[in-house]
Amino acid sequence: MSSTEAILVLEDGRVFRGESYGAIGETIGEIVFSTGMTGYQETLTDPSYKGQIVAMTAPHIGNTGVNDEDFESSRIWVDGYVVRDAARVRSNWRSNATLDEALEHQGVVGIAGVDTRALTRHLRDRGSMRGGISSVSTDVESLLARVNAAPVMTGASFIDDVTTEQAYVVPAVGEKRFTVAAIDLGIKGMTPRRMAERGIEVHVLPASTTFEQIAAIGPDGVFMSNGPGDPAAADRAVTTLKQVLEARIPYFGICLGNQIFGRALGLGTYKLVYGHRGINQPVQDLTTGKVEITAHNHGFAVDAPIEGTFETPYGAGRVTHVCLNDQVVEGLALLNQPAFSVQYHPEAAAGPHDAAYLFDRFVDLMSSAKAGV
């Protein structure tokens, strides 16, 4: 790891000093914190982090290095990385590089040696905000000016940056039971694999795919993935989903796919103060009463009444899941047609796996639709 001095400057003027980690350079983005104690490789390669500098609350990062198996996409997507104690050596039989080497190789600017507890408390109290990391200059005022001139996350769209350029198919494992059209808004690699394990042939499609192109596949269900940016800027996906719902094709959405579902139902979305990011968030399934520990990565949420039902253009809807930390809506469903979504990540690489049943719920919806129930 380099011993080059680095600085982290927040838009409100707070400054943290440390050493460069990863590539030498400068980066600016919305700075957020993730509470996961494991799974940093999956976090780094989650396309939903496009446009963000991620600070890890776990103090020791990089212990297991990186490997070729745990990437959730083809590259690292975070715009910057902040850690407290960077591991000096990697120790895992699957590891083929250090985390520092991987960040440097992919041009990701980071900073180590930061008091991430103080940083997290600051973001928790003041909210996520723009920040900048520089290991090429220690001129705080100059970097602060560039940070405050940078775009904010509200209104930002990164879907076209992260979506697949070409459609591809993830074949069903074993006997094929269903065909699903998965709209890639920033999909994680584990998601189509979780569906394939259940006999689903998954056609992963670019975000620009039209309803007519979806219908041409003859899908038993449509899925919309997680992704970065403000759901209020995702009008194209909302329009497509409305057509899916009008056609009464079974629908399942995750994360951004939940927010787009909410918008299609006529609900609003809003920005959370500091968001939910990590693998230890308690969520209650209101349909069963069961509490799950879940993986999250979202800075926006759907504005919907937690109790009772609400009217939509497709009949009554309801909130199905809620975060027990702050009562944020974590799931939605229609009562009279096969469509539901969750705000968190049931594919959960690298865990936990409490919410994996949601893929089975999608299978049940498609089974019932096929049977005409």
C-alpha positions in Angstrom: 0.0 0.0 0.0 1.2 3.5 -0.9 2.3 5.9 1.8 1.3 8.9 -0.3 -0.7 11.4 1.8 -4.4 11.7 0.9 -7.3 13.9 2.0 -11.0 13.4 2.1 -13.1 16.6 2.0 -16.8 16.7 2.6 -19.1 19.4 1.1 -19.7 20.9 4.5 -15.9 21.5 5.0 -15.1 18.5 7.2 -11.7 17.2 6.4 -10.1 13.7 7.1 -6.5 12.9 6.4 -4.9 9.5 5.6 -2.9 7.6 3.0 -3.7 6.8 -0.6 -5.4 3.4 -1.1 -5.8 2.0 -4.6 -5.1 4.4 -7.5 -3.4 7.7 -7.1 -5.7 10.5 -8.3 -8.8 12.5 -7.4 -12.4 11.5 -7.3 -15.7 13.2 -6.3 -19.1 11.6 -5.6 -21.8 11.2 -3.0 -20.2 9.8 0.1 -22.1 7.0 1.9 -21.3 4.4 4.5 -21.8 0.6 4.4 -22.2 -1.4 7.6 -21.3 -4.8 6.3 -18.5 -6.5 8.2 -17.9 -9.0 5.3 -18.6 -9.0 1.5 -16.5 -5.9 0.5 -15.8 -7.4 -2.9 -19.5 -7.8 -3.6 -20.1 -4.2 -2.4 -17.4 -2.8 -4.7 -18.7 -4.6 -7.8 -22.4 -3.7 -7.2 -23.4 -1.3 -10.0 -25.8 0.4 -7.6 -22.8 2.2 -6.1 -22.1 4.1 -9.4 -21.6 7.8 -8.5 -20.8 7.1 -4.8 -17.7 7.0 -2.6 -18.2 4.2 -0.1 -16.9 4.3 3.4 -16.7 1.0 5.3 -17.7 1.0 8.9 -15.9 -2.3 9.7 -12.4 -1.2 10.7 -10.3 -3.9 9.0 -10.8 -4.2 5.3 -9.0 -6.3 2.7 -8.2 -9.4 4.9 -9.2 -11.9 2.2 -7.9 -10.0 -0.8 -10.0 -10.4 -4.0 -10.7 -13.4 -6.2 -12.3 -14.0 -9.6 -15.4 -15.8 -8.2 -17.1 -13.2 -6.0 -17.5 -10.3 -8.4 -21.1 -9.2 -8.8 -20.4 -7.6 -12.2 -17.5 -7.2 -14.6 -15.8 -4.4 -12.7 -15.6 -2.3 -9.6 -18.3 0.4 -9.7 -17.7 2.6 -6.7 -16.3 6.1 -7.5 -14.1 6.1 -4.4 -13.3 4.0 -1.3 -12.7 4.9 2.3 -11.3 2.5 5.0 -9.7 2.7 8.4 -7.2 -0.2 8.7 -6.2 -1.7 5.3 -5.0 -5.3 5.6 -1.2 -5.5 5.1 -1.5 -9.0 3.7 -4.2 -11.1 2.1 -5.1 -14.4 3.6 -7.5 -16.7 1.7 -7.0 -19.7 -0.5 -9.1 -18.3 -3.3 -7.4 -14.9 -3.3 -5.3 -13.9 -6.4 -4.7 -10.2 -5.6 -4.8 -7.7 -2.7 -7.7 -5.3 -2.5 -5.3 -2.4 -2.9 -4.0 -4.0 -6.2 -7.5 -4.5 -7.5 -8.5 -0.9 -6.8 -5.3 0.4 -8.4 -5.7 -1.8 -11.4 -9.2 -0.5 -12.0 -8.3 3.2 -11.4 -10.4 3.5 -8.2 -9.1 6.2 -5.9 -9.3 5.5 -2.2 -8.0 6.6 1.2 -7.0 4.5 4.2 -6.2 5.5 7.8 -9.4 7.5 8.2 -11.3 7.5 11.4 -14.4 5.9 9.8 -16.3 5.9 13.0 -16.2 9.7 13.2 -17.0 9.9 9.5 -20.0 7.6 9.9 -21.3 9.5 12.8 -21.0 12.7 10.9 -22.8 11.3 7.9 -25.5 9.8 10.1 -26.1 13.2 11.7 -25.7 15.4 8.7 -26.8 13.0 6.0 -25.0 11.6 2.9 -23.3 14.4 1.0 -20.8 15.1 -1.8 -17.2 14.4 -1.0 -13.9 14.2 -2.7 -10.7 12.2 -2.2 -7.3 13.4 -3.5 -3.9 11.8 -3.4 -2.4 14.3 -5.9 -3.0 17.4 -3.9 -3.5 18.3 -0.2 -5.1 21.7 -1.1 -8.3 21.5 0.9 -9.9 24.7 -0.3 -9.3 23.8 -4.0 -10.8 20.3 -3.5 -13.8 21.7 -1.5 -14.6 24.1 -4.4 -14.7 21.2 -6.9 -16.8 19.1 -4.5 -19.4 21.8 -4.1 -19.5 22.4 -7.9 -20.2 18.7 -8.5 -23.8 17.4 -9.3 -25.9 16.1 -6.4 -27.5 12.6 -6.3 -31.0 13.9 -6.4 -32.1 13.8 -10.1 -29.1 11.8 -11.2 -29.4 8.8 -13.5 -26.6 6.3 -14.1 -28.7 3.5 -15.6 -27.3 3.8 -19.1 -23.8 3.7 -17.6 -24.3 0.4 -15.9 -26.8 -1.6 -18.0 -25.7 -4.4 -20.3 -25.0 -3.4 -23.9 -26.2 -6.7 -25.3 -28.9 -9.1 -24.2 -27.8 -12.4 -22.9 -29.3 -15.6 -21.5 -28.6 -17.3 -18.2 -30.0 -20.9 -18.7 -32.1 -22.7 -16.2 -30.4 -25.2 -14.0 -31.9 -28.6 -14.6 -35.4 -28.6 -16.2 -36.6 -25.3 -17.6 -39.9 -24.3 -16.0 -40.2 -20.6 -16.8 -38.8 -17.8 -19.0 -38.2 -14.4 -17.3 -37.3 -11.1 -19.0 -34.9 -9.3 -16.6 -34.4 -5.6 -17.2 -30.9 -4.7 -16.3 -30.8 -1.4 -14.4 -27.6 -2.4 -12.7 -28.2 -6.1 -12.0 -26.0 -8.1 -9.7 -24.7 -11.4 -11.1 -26.1 -13.5 -8.3 -29.7 -12.4 -9.1 -30.2 -14.4 -12.4 -28.3 -17.3 -10.8 -30.8 -17.4 -8.0 -33.6 -17.6 -10.5 -31.8 -20.2 -12.7 -31.5 -22.4 -9.6 -35.3 -22.5 -9.6 -35.6 -23.6 -13.2 -35.9 -20.2 -14.7 -34.3 -19.3 -18.1 -33.4 -15.6 -17.6 -33.1 -13.2 -20.5 -31.1 -10.3 -19.2 -32.0 -7.2 -21.3 -30.7 -3.7 -21.7 -32.5 -0.9 -19.8 -33.6 0.5 -23.2 -35.6 -2.6 -24.0 -39.2 -1.8 -25.1 -42.3 -3.6 -24.0 -42.7 -4.9 -27.5 -39.3 -6.5 -27.3 -40.1 -7.9 -23.9 -43.4 -9.4 -25.2 -41.6 -10.9 -28.2 -39.7 -13.2 -25.8 -43.0 -14.6 -24.5 -41.9 -14.3 -20.8 -43.8 -16.0 -17.9 -42.6 -13.1 -15.8 -40.7 -9.8 -15.9 -38.1 -8.7 -13.4 -36.5 -5.3 -12.8 -33.2 -5.1 -11.0 -31.4 -2.9 -8.6 -29.5 0.1 -10.0 -28.0 3.5 -9.2 -29.4 7.0 -9.1 -32.6 8.7 -8.3 -35.8 6.7 -9.2 -37.5 10.0 -10.1 -35.2 10.1 -13.1 -36.1 6.6 -14.4 -39.1 7.6 -16.5 -38.4 5.1 -19.3 -38.4 2.1 -16.9 -41.6 3.4 -15.3 -43.4 3.6 -18.7 -42.2 0.1 -19.6 -43.4 -1.4 -16.3 -46.8 0.2 -16.7 -47.2 -1.7 -19.9 -46.1 -4.9 -18.2 -48.7 -4.4 -15.5 -51.4 -3.5 -18.0 -50.6 -6.8 -19.7 -50.9 -8.6 -16.3 -47.6 -10.3 -16.7 -46.2 -11.4 -13.3 -43.7 -8.9 -12.0 -40.9 -9.0 -9.4 -38.6 -6.0 -8.6 -35.6 -5.6 -6.4 -34.3 -2.2 -5.0 -34.6 0.3 -7.9 -37.1 -2.2 -9.3 -39.1 -1.6 -6.2 -39.0 2.2 -6.5 -40.0 2.0 -10.2 -42.9 -0.3 -9.2 -43.9 2.3 -6.6 -43.9 5.0 -9.2 -45.8 2.9 -11.7 -48.5 2.5 -9.0 -48.7 6.2 -8.6 -46.6 6.6 -5.5 -43.9 9.1 -4.9 -40.2 8.5 -3.9 -37.9 10.5 -1.7 -34.2 10.6 -0.6 -33.3 9.1 2.7 -31.0 11.1 5.0 -28.2 8.6 4.9 -29.8 5.5 3.4 -29.5 1.8 4.2 -26.3 0.0 3.1 -24.9 -3.2 4.6 -25.9 -6.8 5.3 -27.5 -6.4 8.8 -30.8 -4.6 8.3 -33.9 -5.9 10.1 -37.0 -6.1 7.9 -40.4 -7.5 8.8 -42.5 -9.3 6.3 -46.0 -7.9 7.2 -47.7 -10.8 5.4 -46.2 -13.4 7.7 -44.9 -11.4 10.7 -41.5 -12.9 10.2 -38.4 -10.7 10.8 -35.4 -11.1 8.5 -31.9 -9.9 8.6 -31.3 -8.5 5.1 -28.8 -6.9 2.7 -29.5 -3.3 1.6 -28.1 -0.7 -0.7 -30.5 2.2 -1.3 -30.5 5.9 -0.7 -34.1 6.5 -1.9 -37.4 5.0 -0.8 -41.1 4.7 -1.8 -43.6 6.9 0.0 -46.5 4.7 0.8 -48.9 4.1 3.8 -47.6 1.2 5.9 -51.0 0.3 7.3 -54.0 -0.7 5.2 -54.2 -0.6 1.4 -53.9 2.1 -1.2 -55.5 2.5 -4.6 -53.5 2.2 -7.8 -54.5 2.1 -11.5 -54.2 -1.7 -11.2 -56.4 -2.2 -8.1 -55.5 -2.2 -4.4 -51.9 -2.3 -3.3 -50.2 -2.7 0.1 -46.9 -2.4 1.8 -45.6 -5.9 2.4 -42.2 -5.2 4.1 -40.9 -2.6 6.5 -37.5 -1.8 8.0 -37.7 -2.1 11.7 -34.9 0.5 12.3 -36.9 3.4 10.8 -40.2 2.2 9.3 -39.0 2.8 5.7 -41.1 0.9 3.1 -39.2 -2.2 2.0 -41.8 -4.0 -0.1 -44.9 -3.6 -2.2 -47.5 -5.8 -3.8 -50.7 -5.6 -5.7 -53.6 -7.6 -4.2 -55.5 -8.5 -7.4 -52.7 -9.3 -9.9 -49.3 -11.0 -9.7 -46.9 -8.2 -9.0 -44.6 -7.5 -6.0 -41.2 -6.0 -5.2 -38.8 -5.5 -2.3 -36.3 -2.7 -1.6 -33.5 -4.9 -0.3 -31.4 -7.7 -1.8 -32.8 -11.3 -1.5 -30.0 -12.6 -3.7 -27.7 -11.5 -0.9 -24.2 -12.2 -2.0 -22.3 -12.5 0.4 -25.3 -13.0 2.7 -27.5 -13.2 4.7 -30.0 -15.5 3.0 -33.1 -15.0 5.1 -35.0 -13.5 2.2 -34.2 -16.1 -0.5 -37.8 -17.3 -0.3 -38.8 -14.2 -2.4 -37.6 -16.0 -5.5 -39.9 -18.9 -4.6 -42.7 -16.4 -4.2 -42.0 -15.2 -7.8 -42.1 -18.8 -9.0 -45.4 -19.3 -7.2 -46.9 -16.2 -8.9 -45.8 -17.5 -12.4 -47.1 -21.0 -11.6 -50.5 -19.6 -10.7 -50.6 -17.3 -13.7 -49.8 -20.2 -16.0 -52.5 -22.3 -14.4 -55.0 -19.4 -14.8 -55.5 -19.1 -11.0 
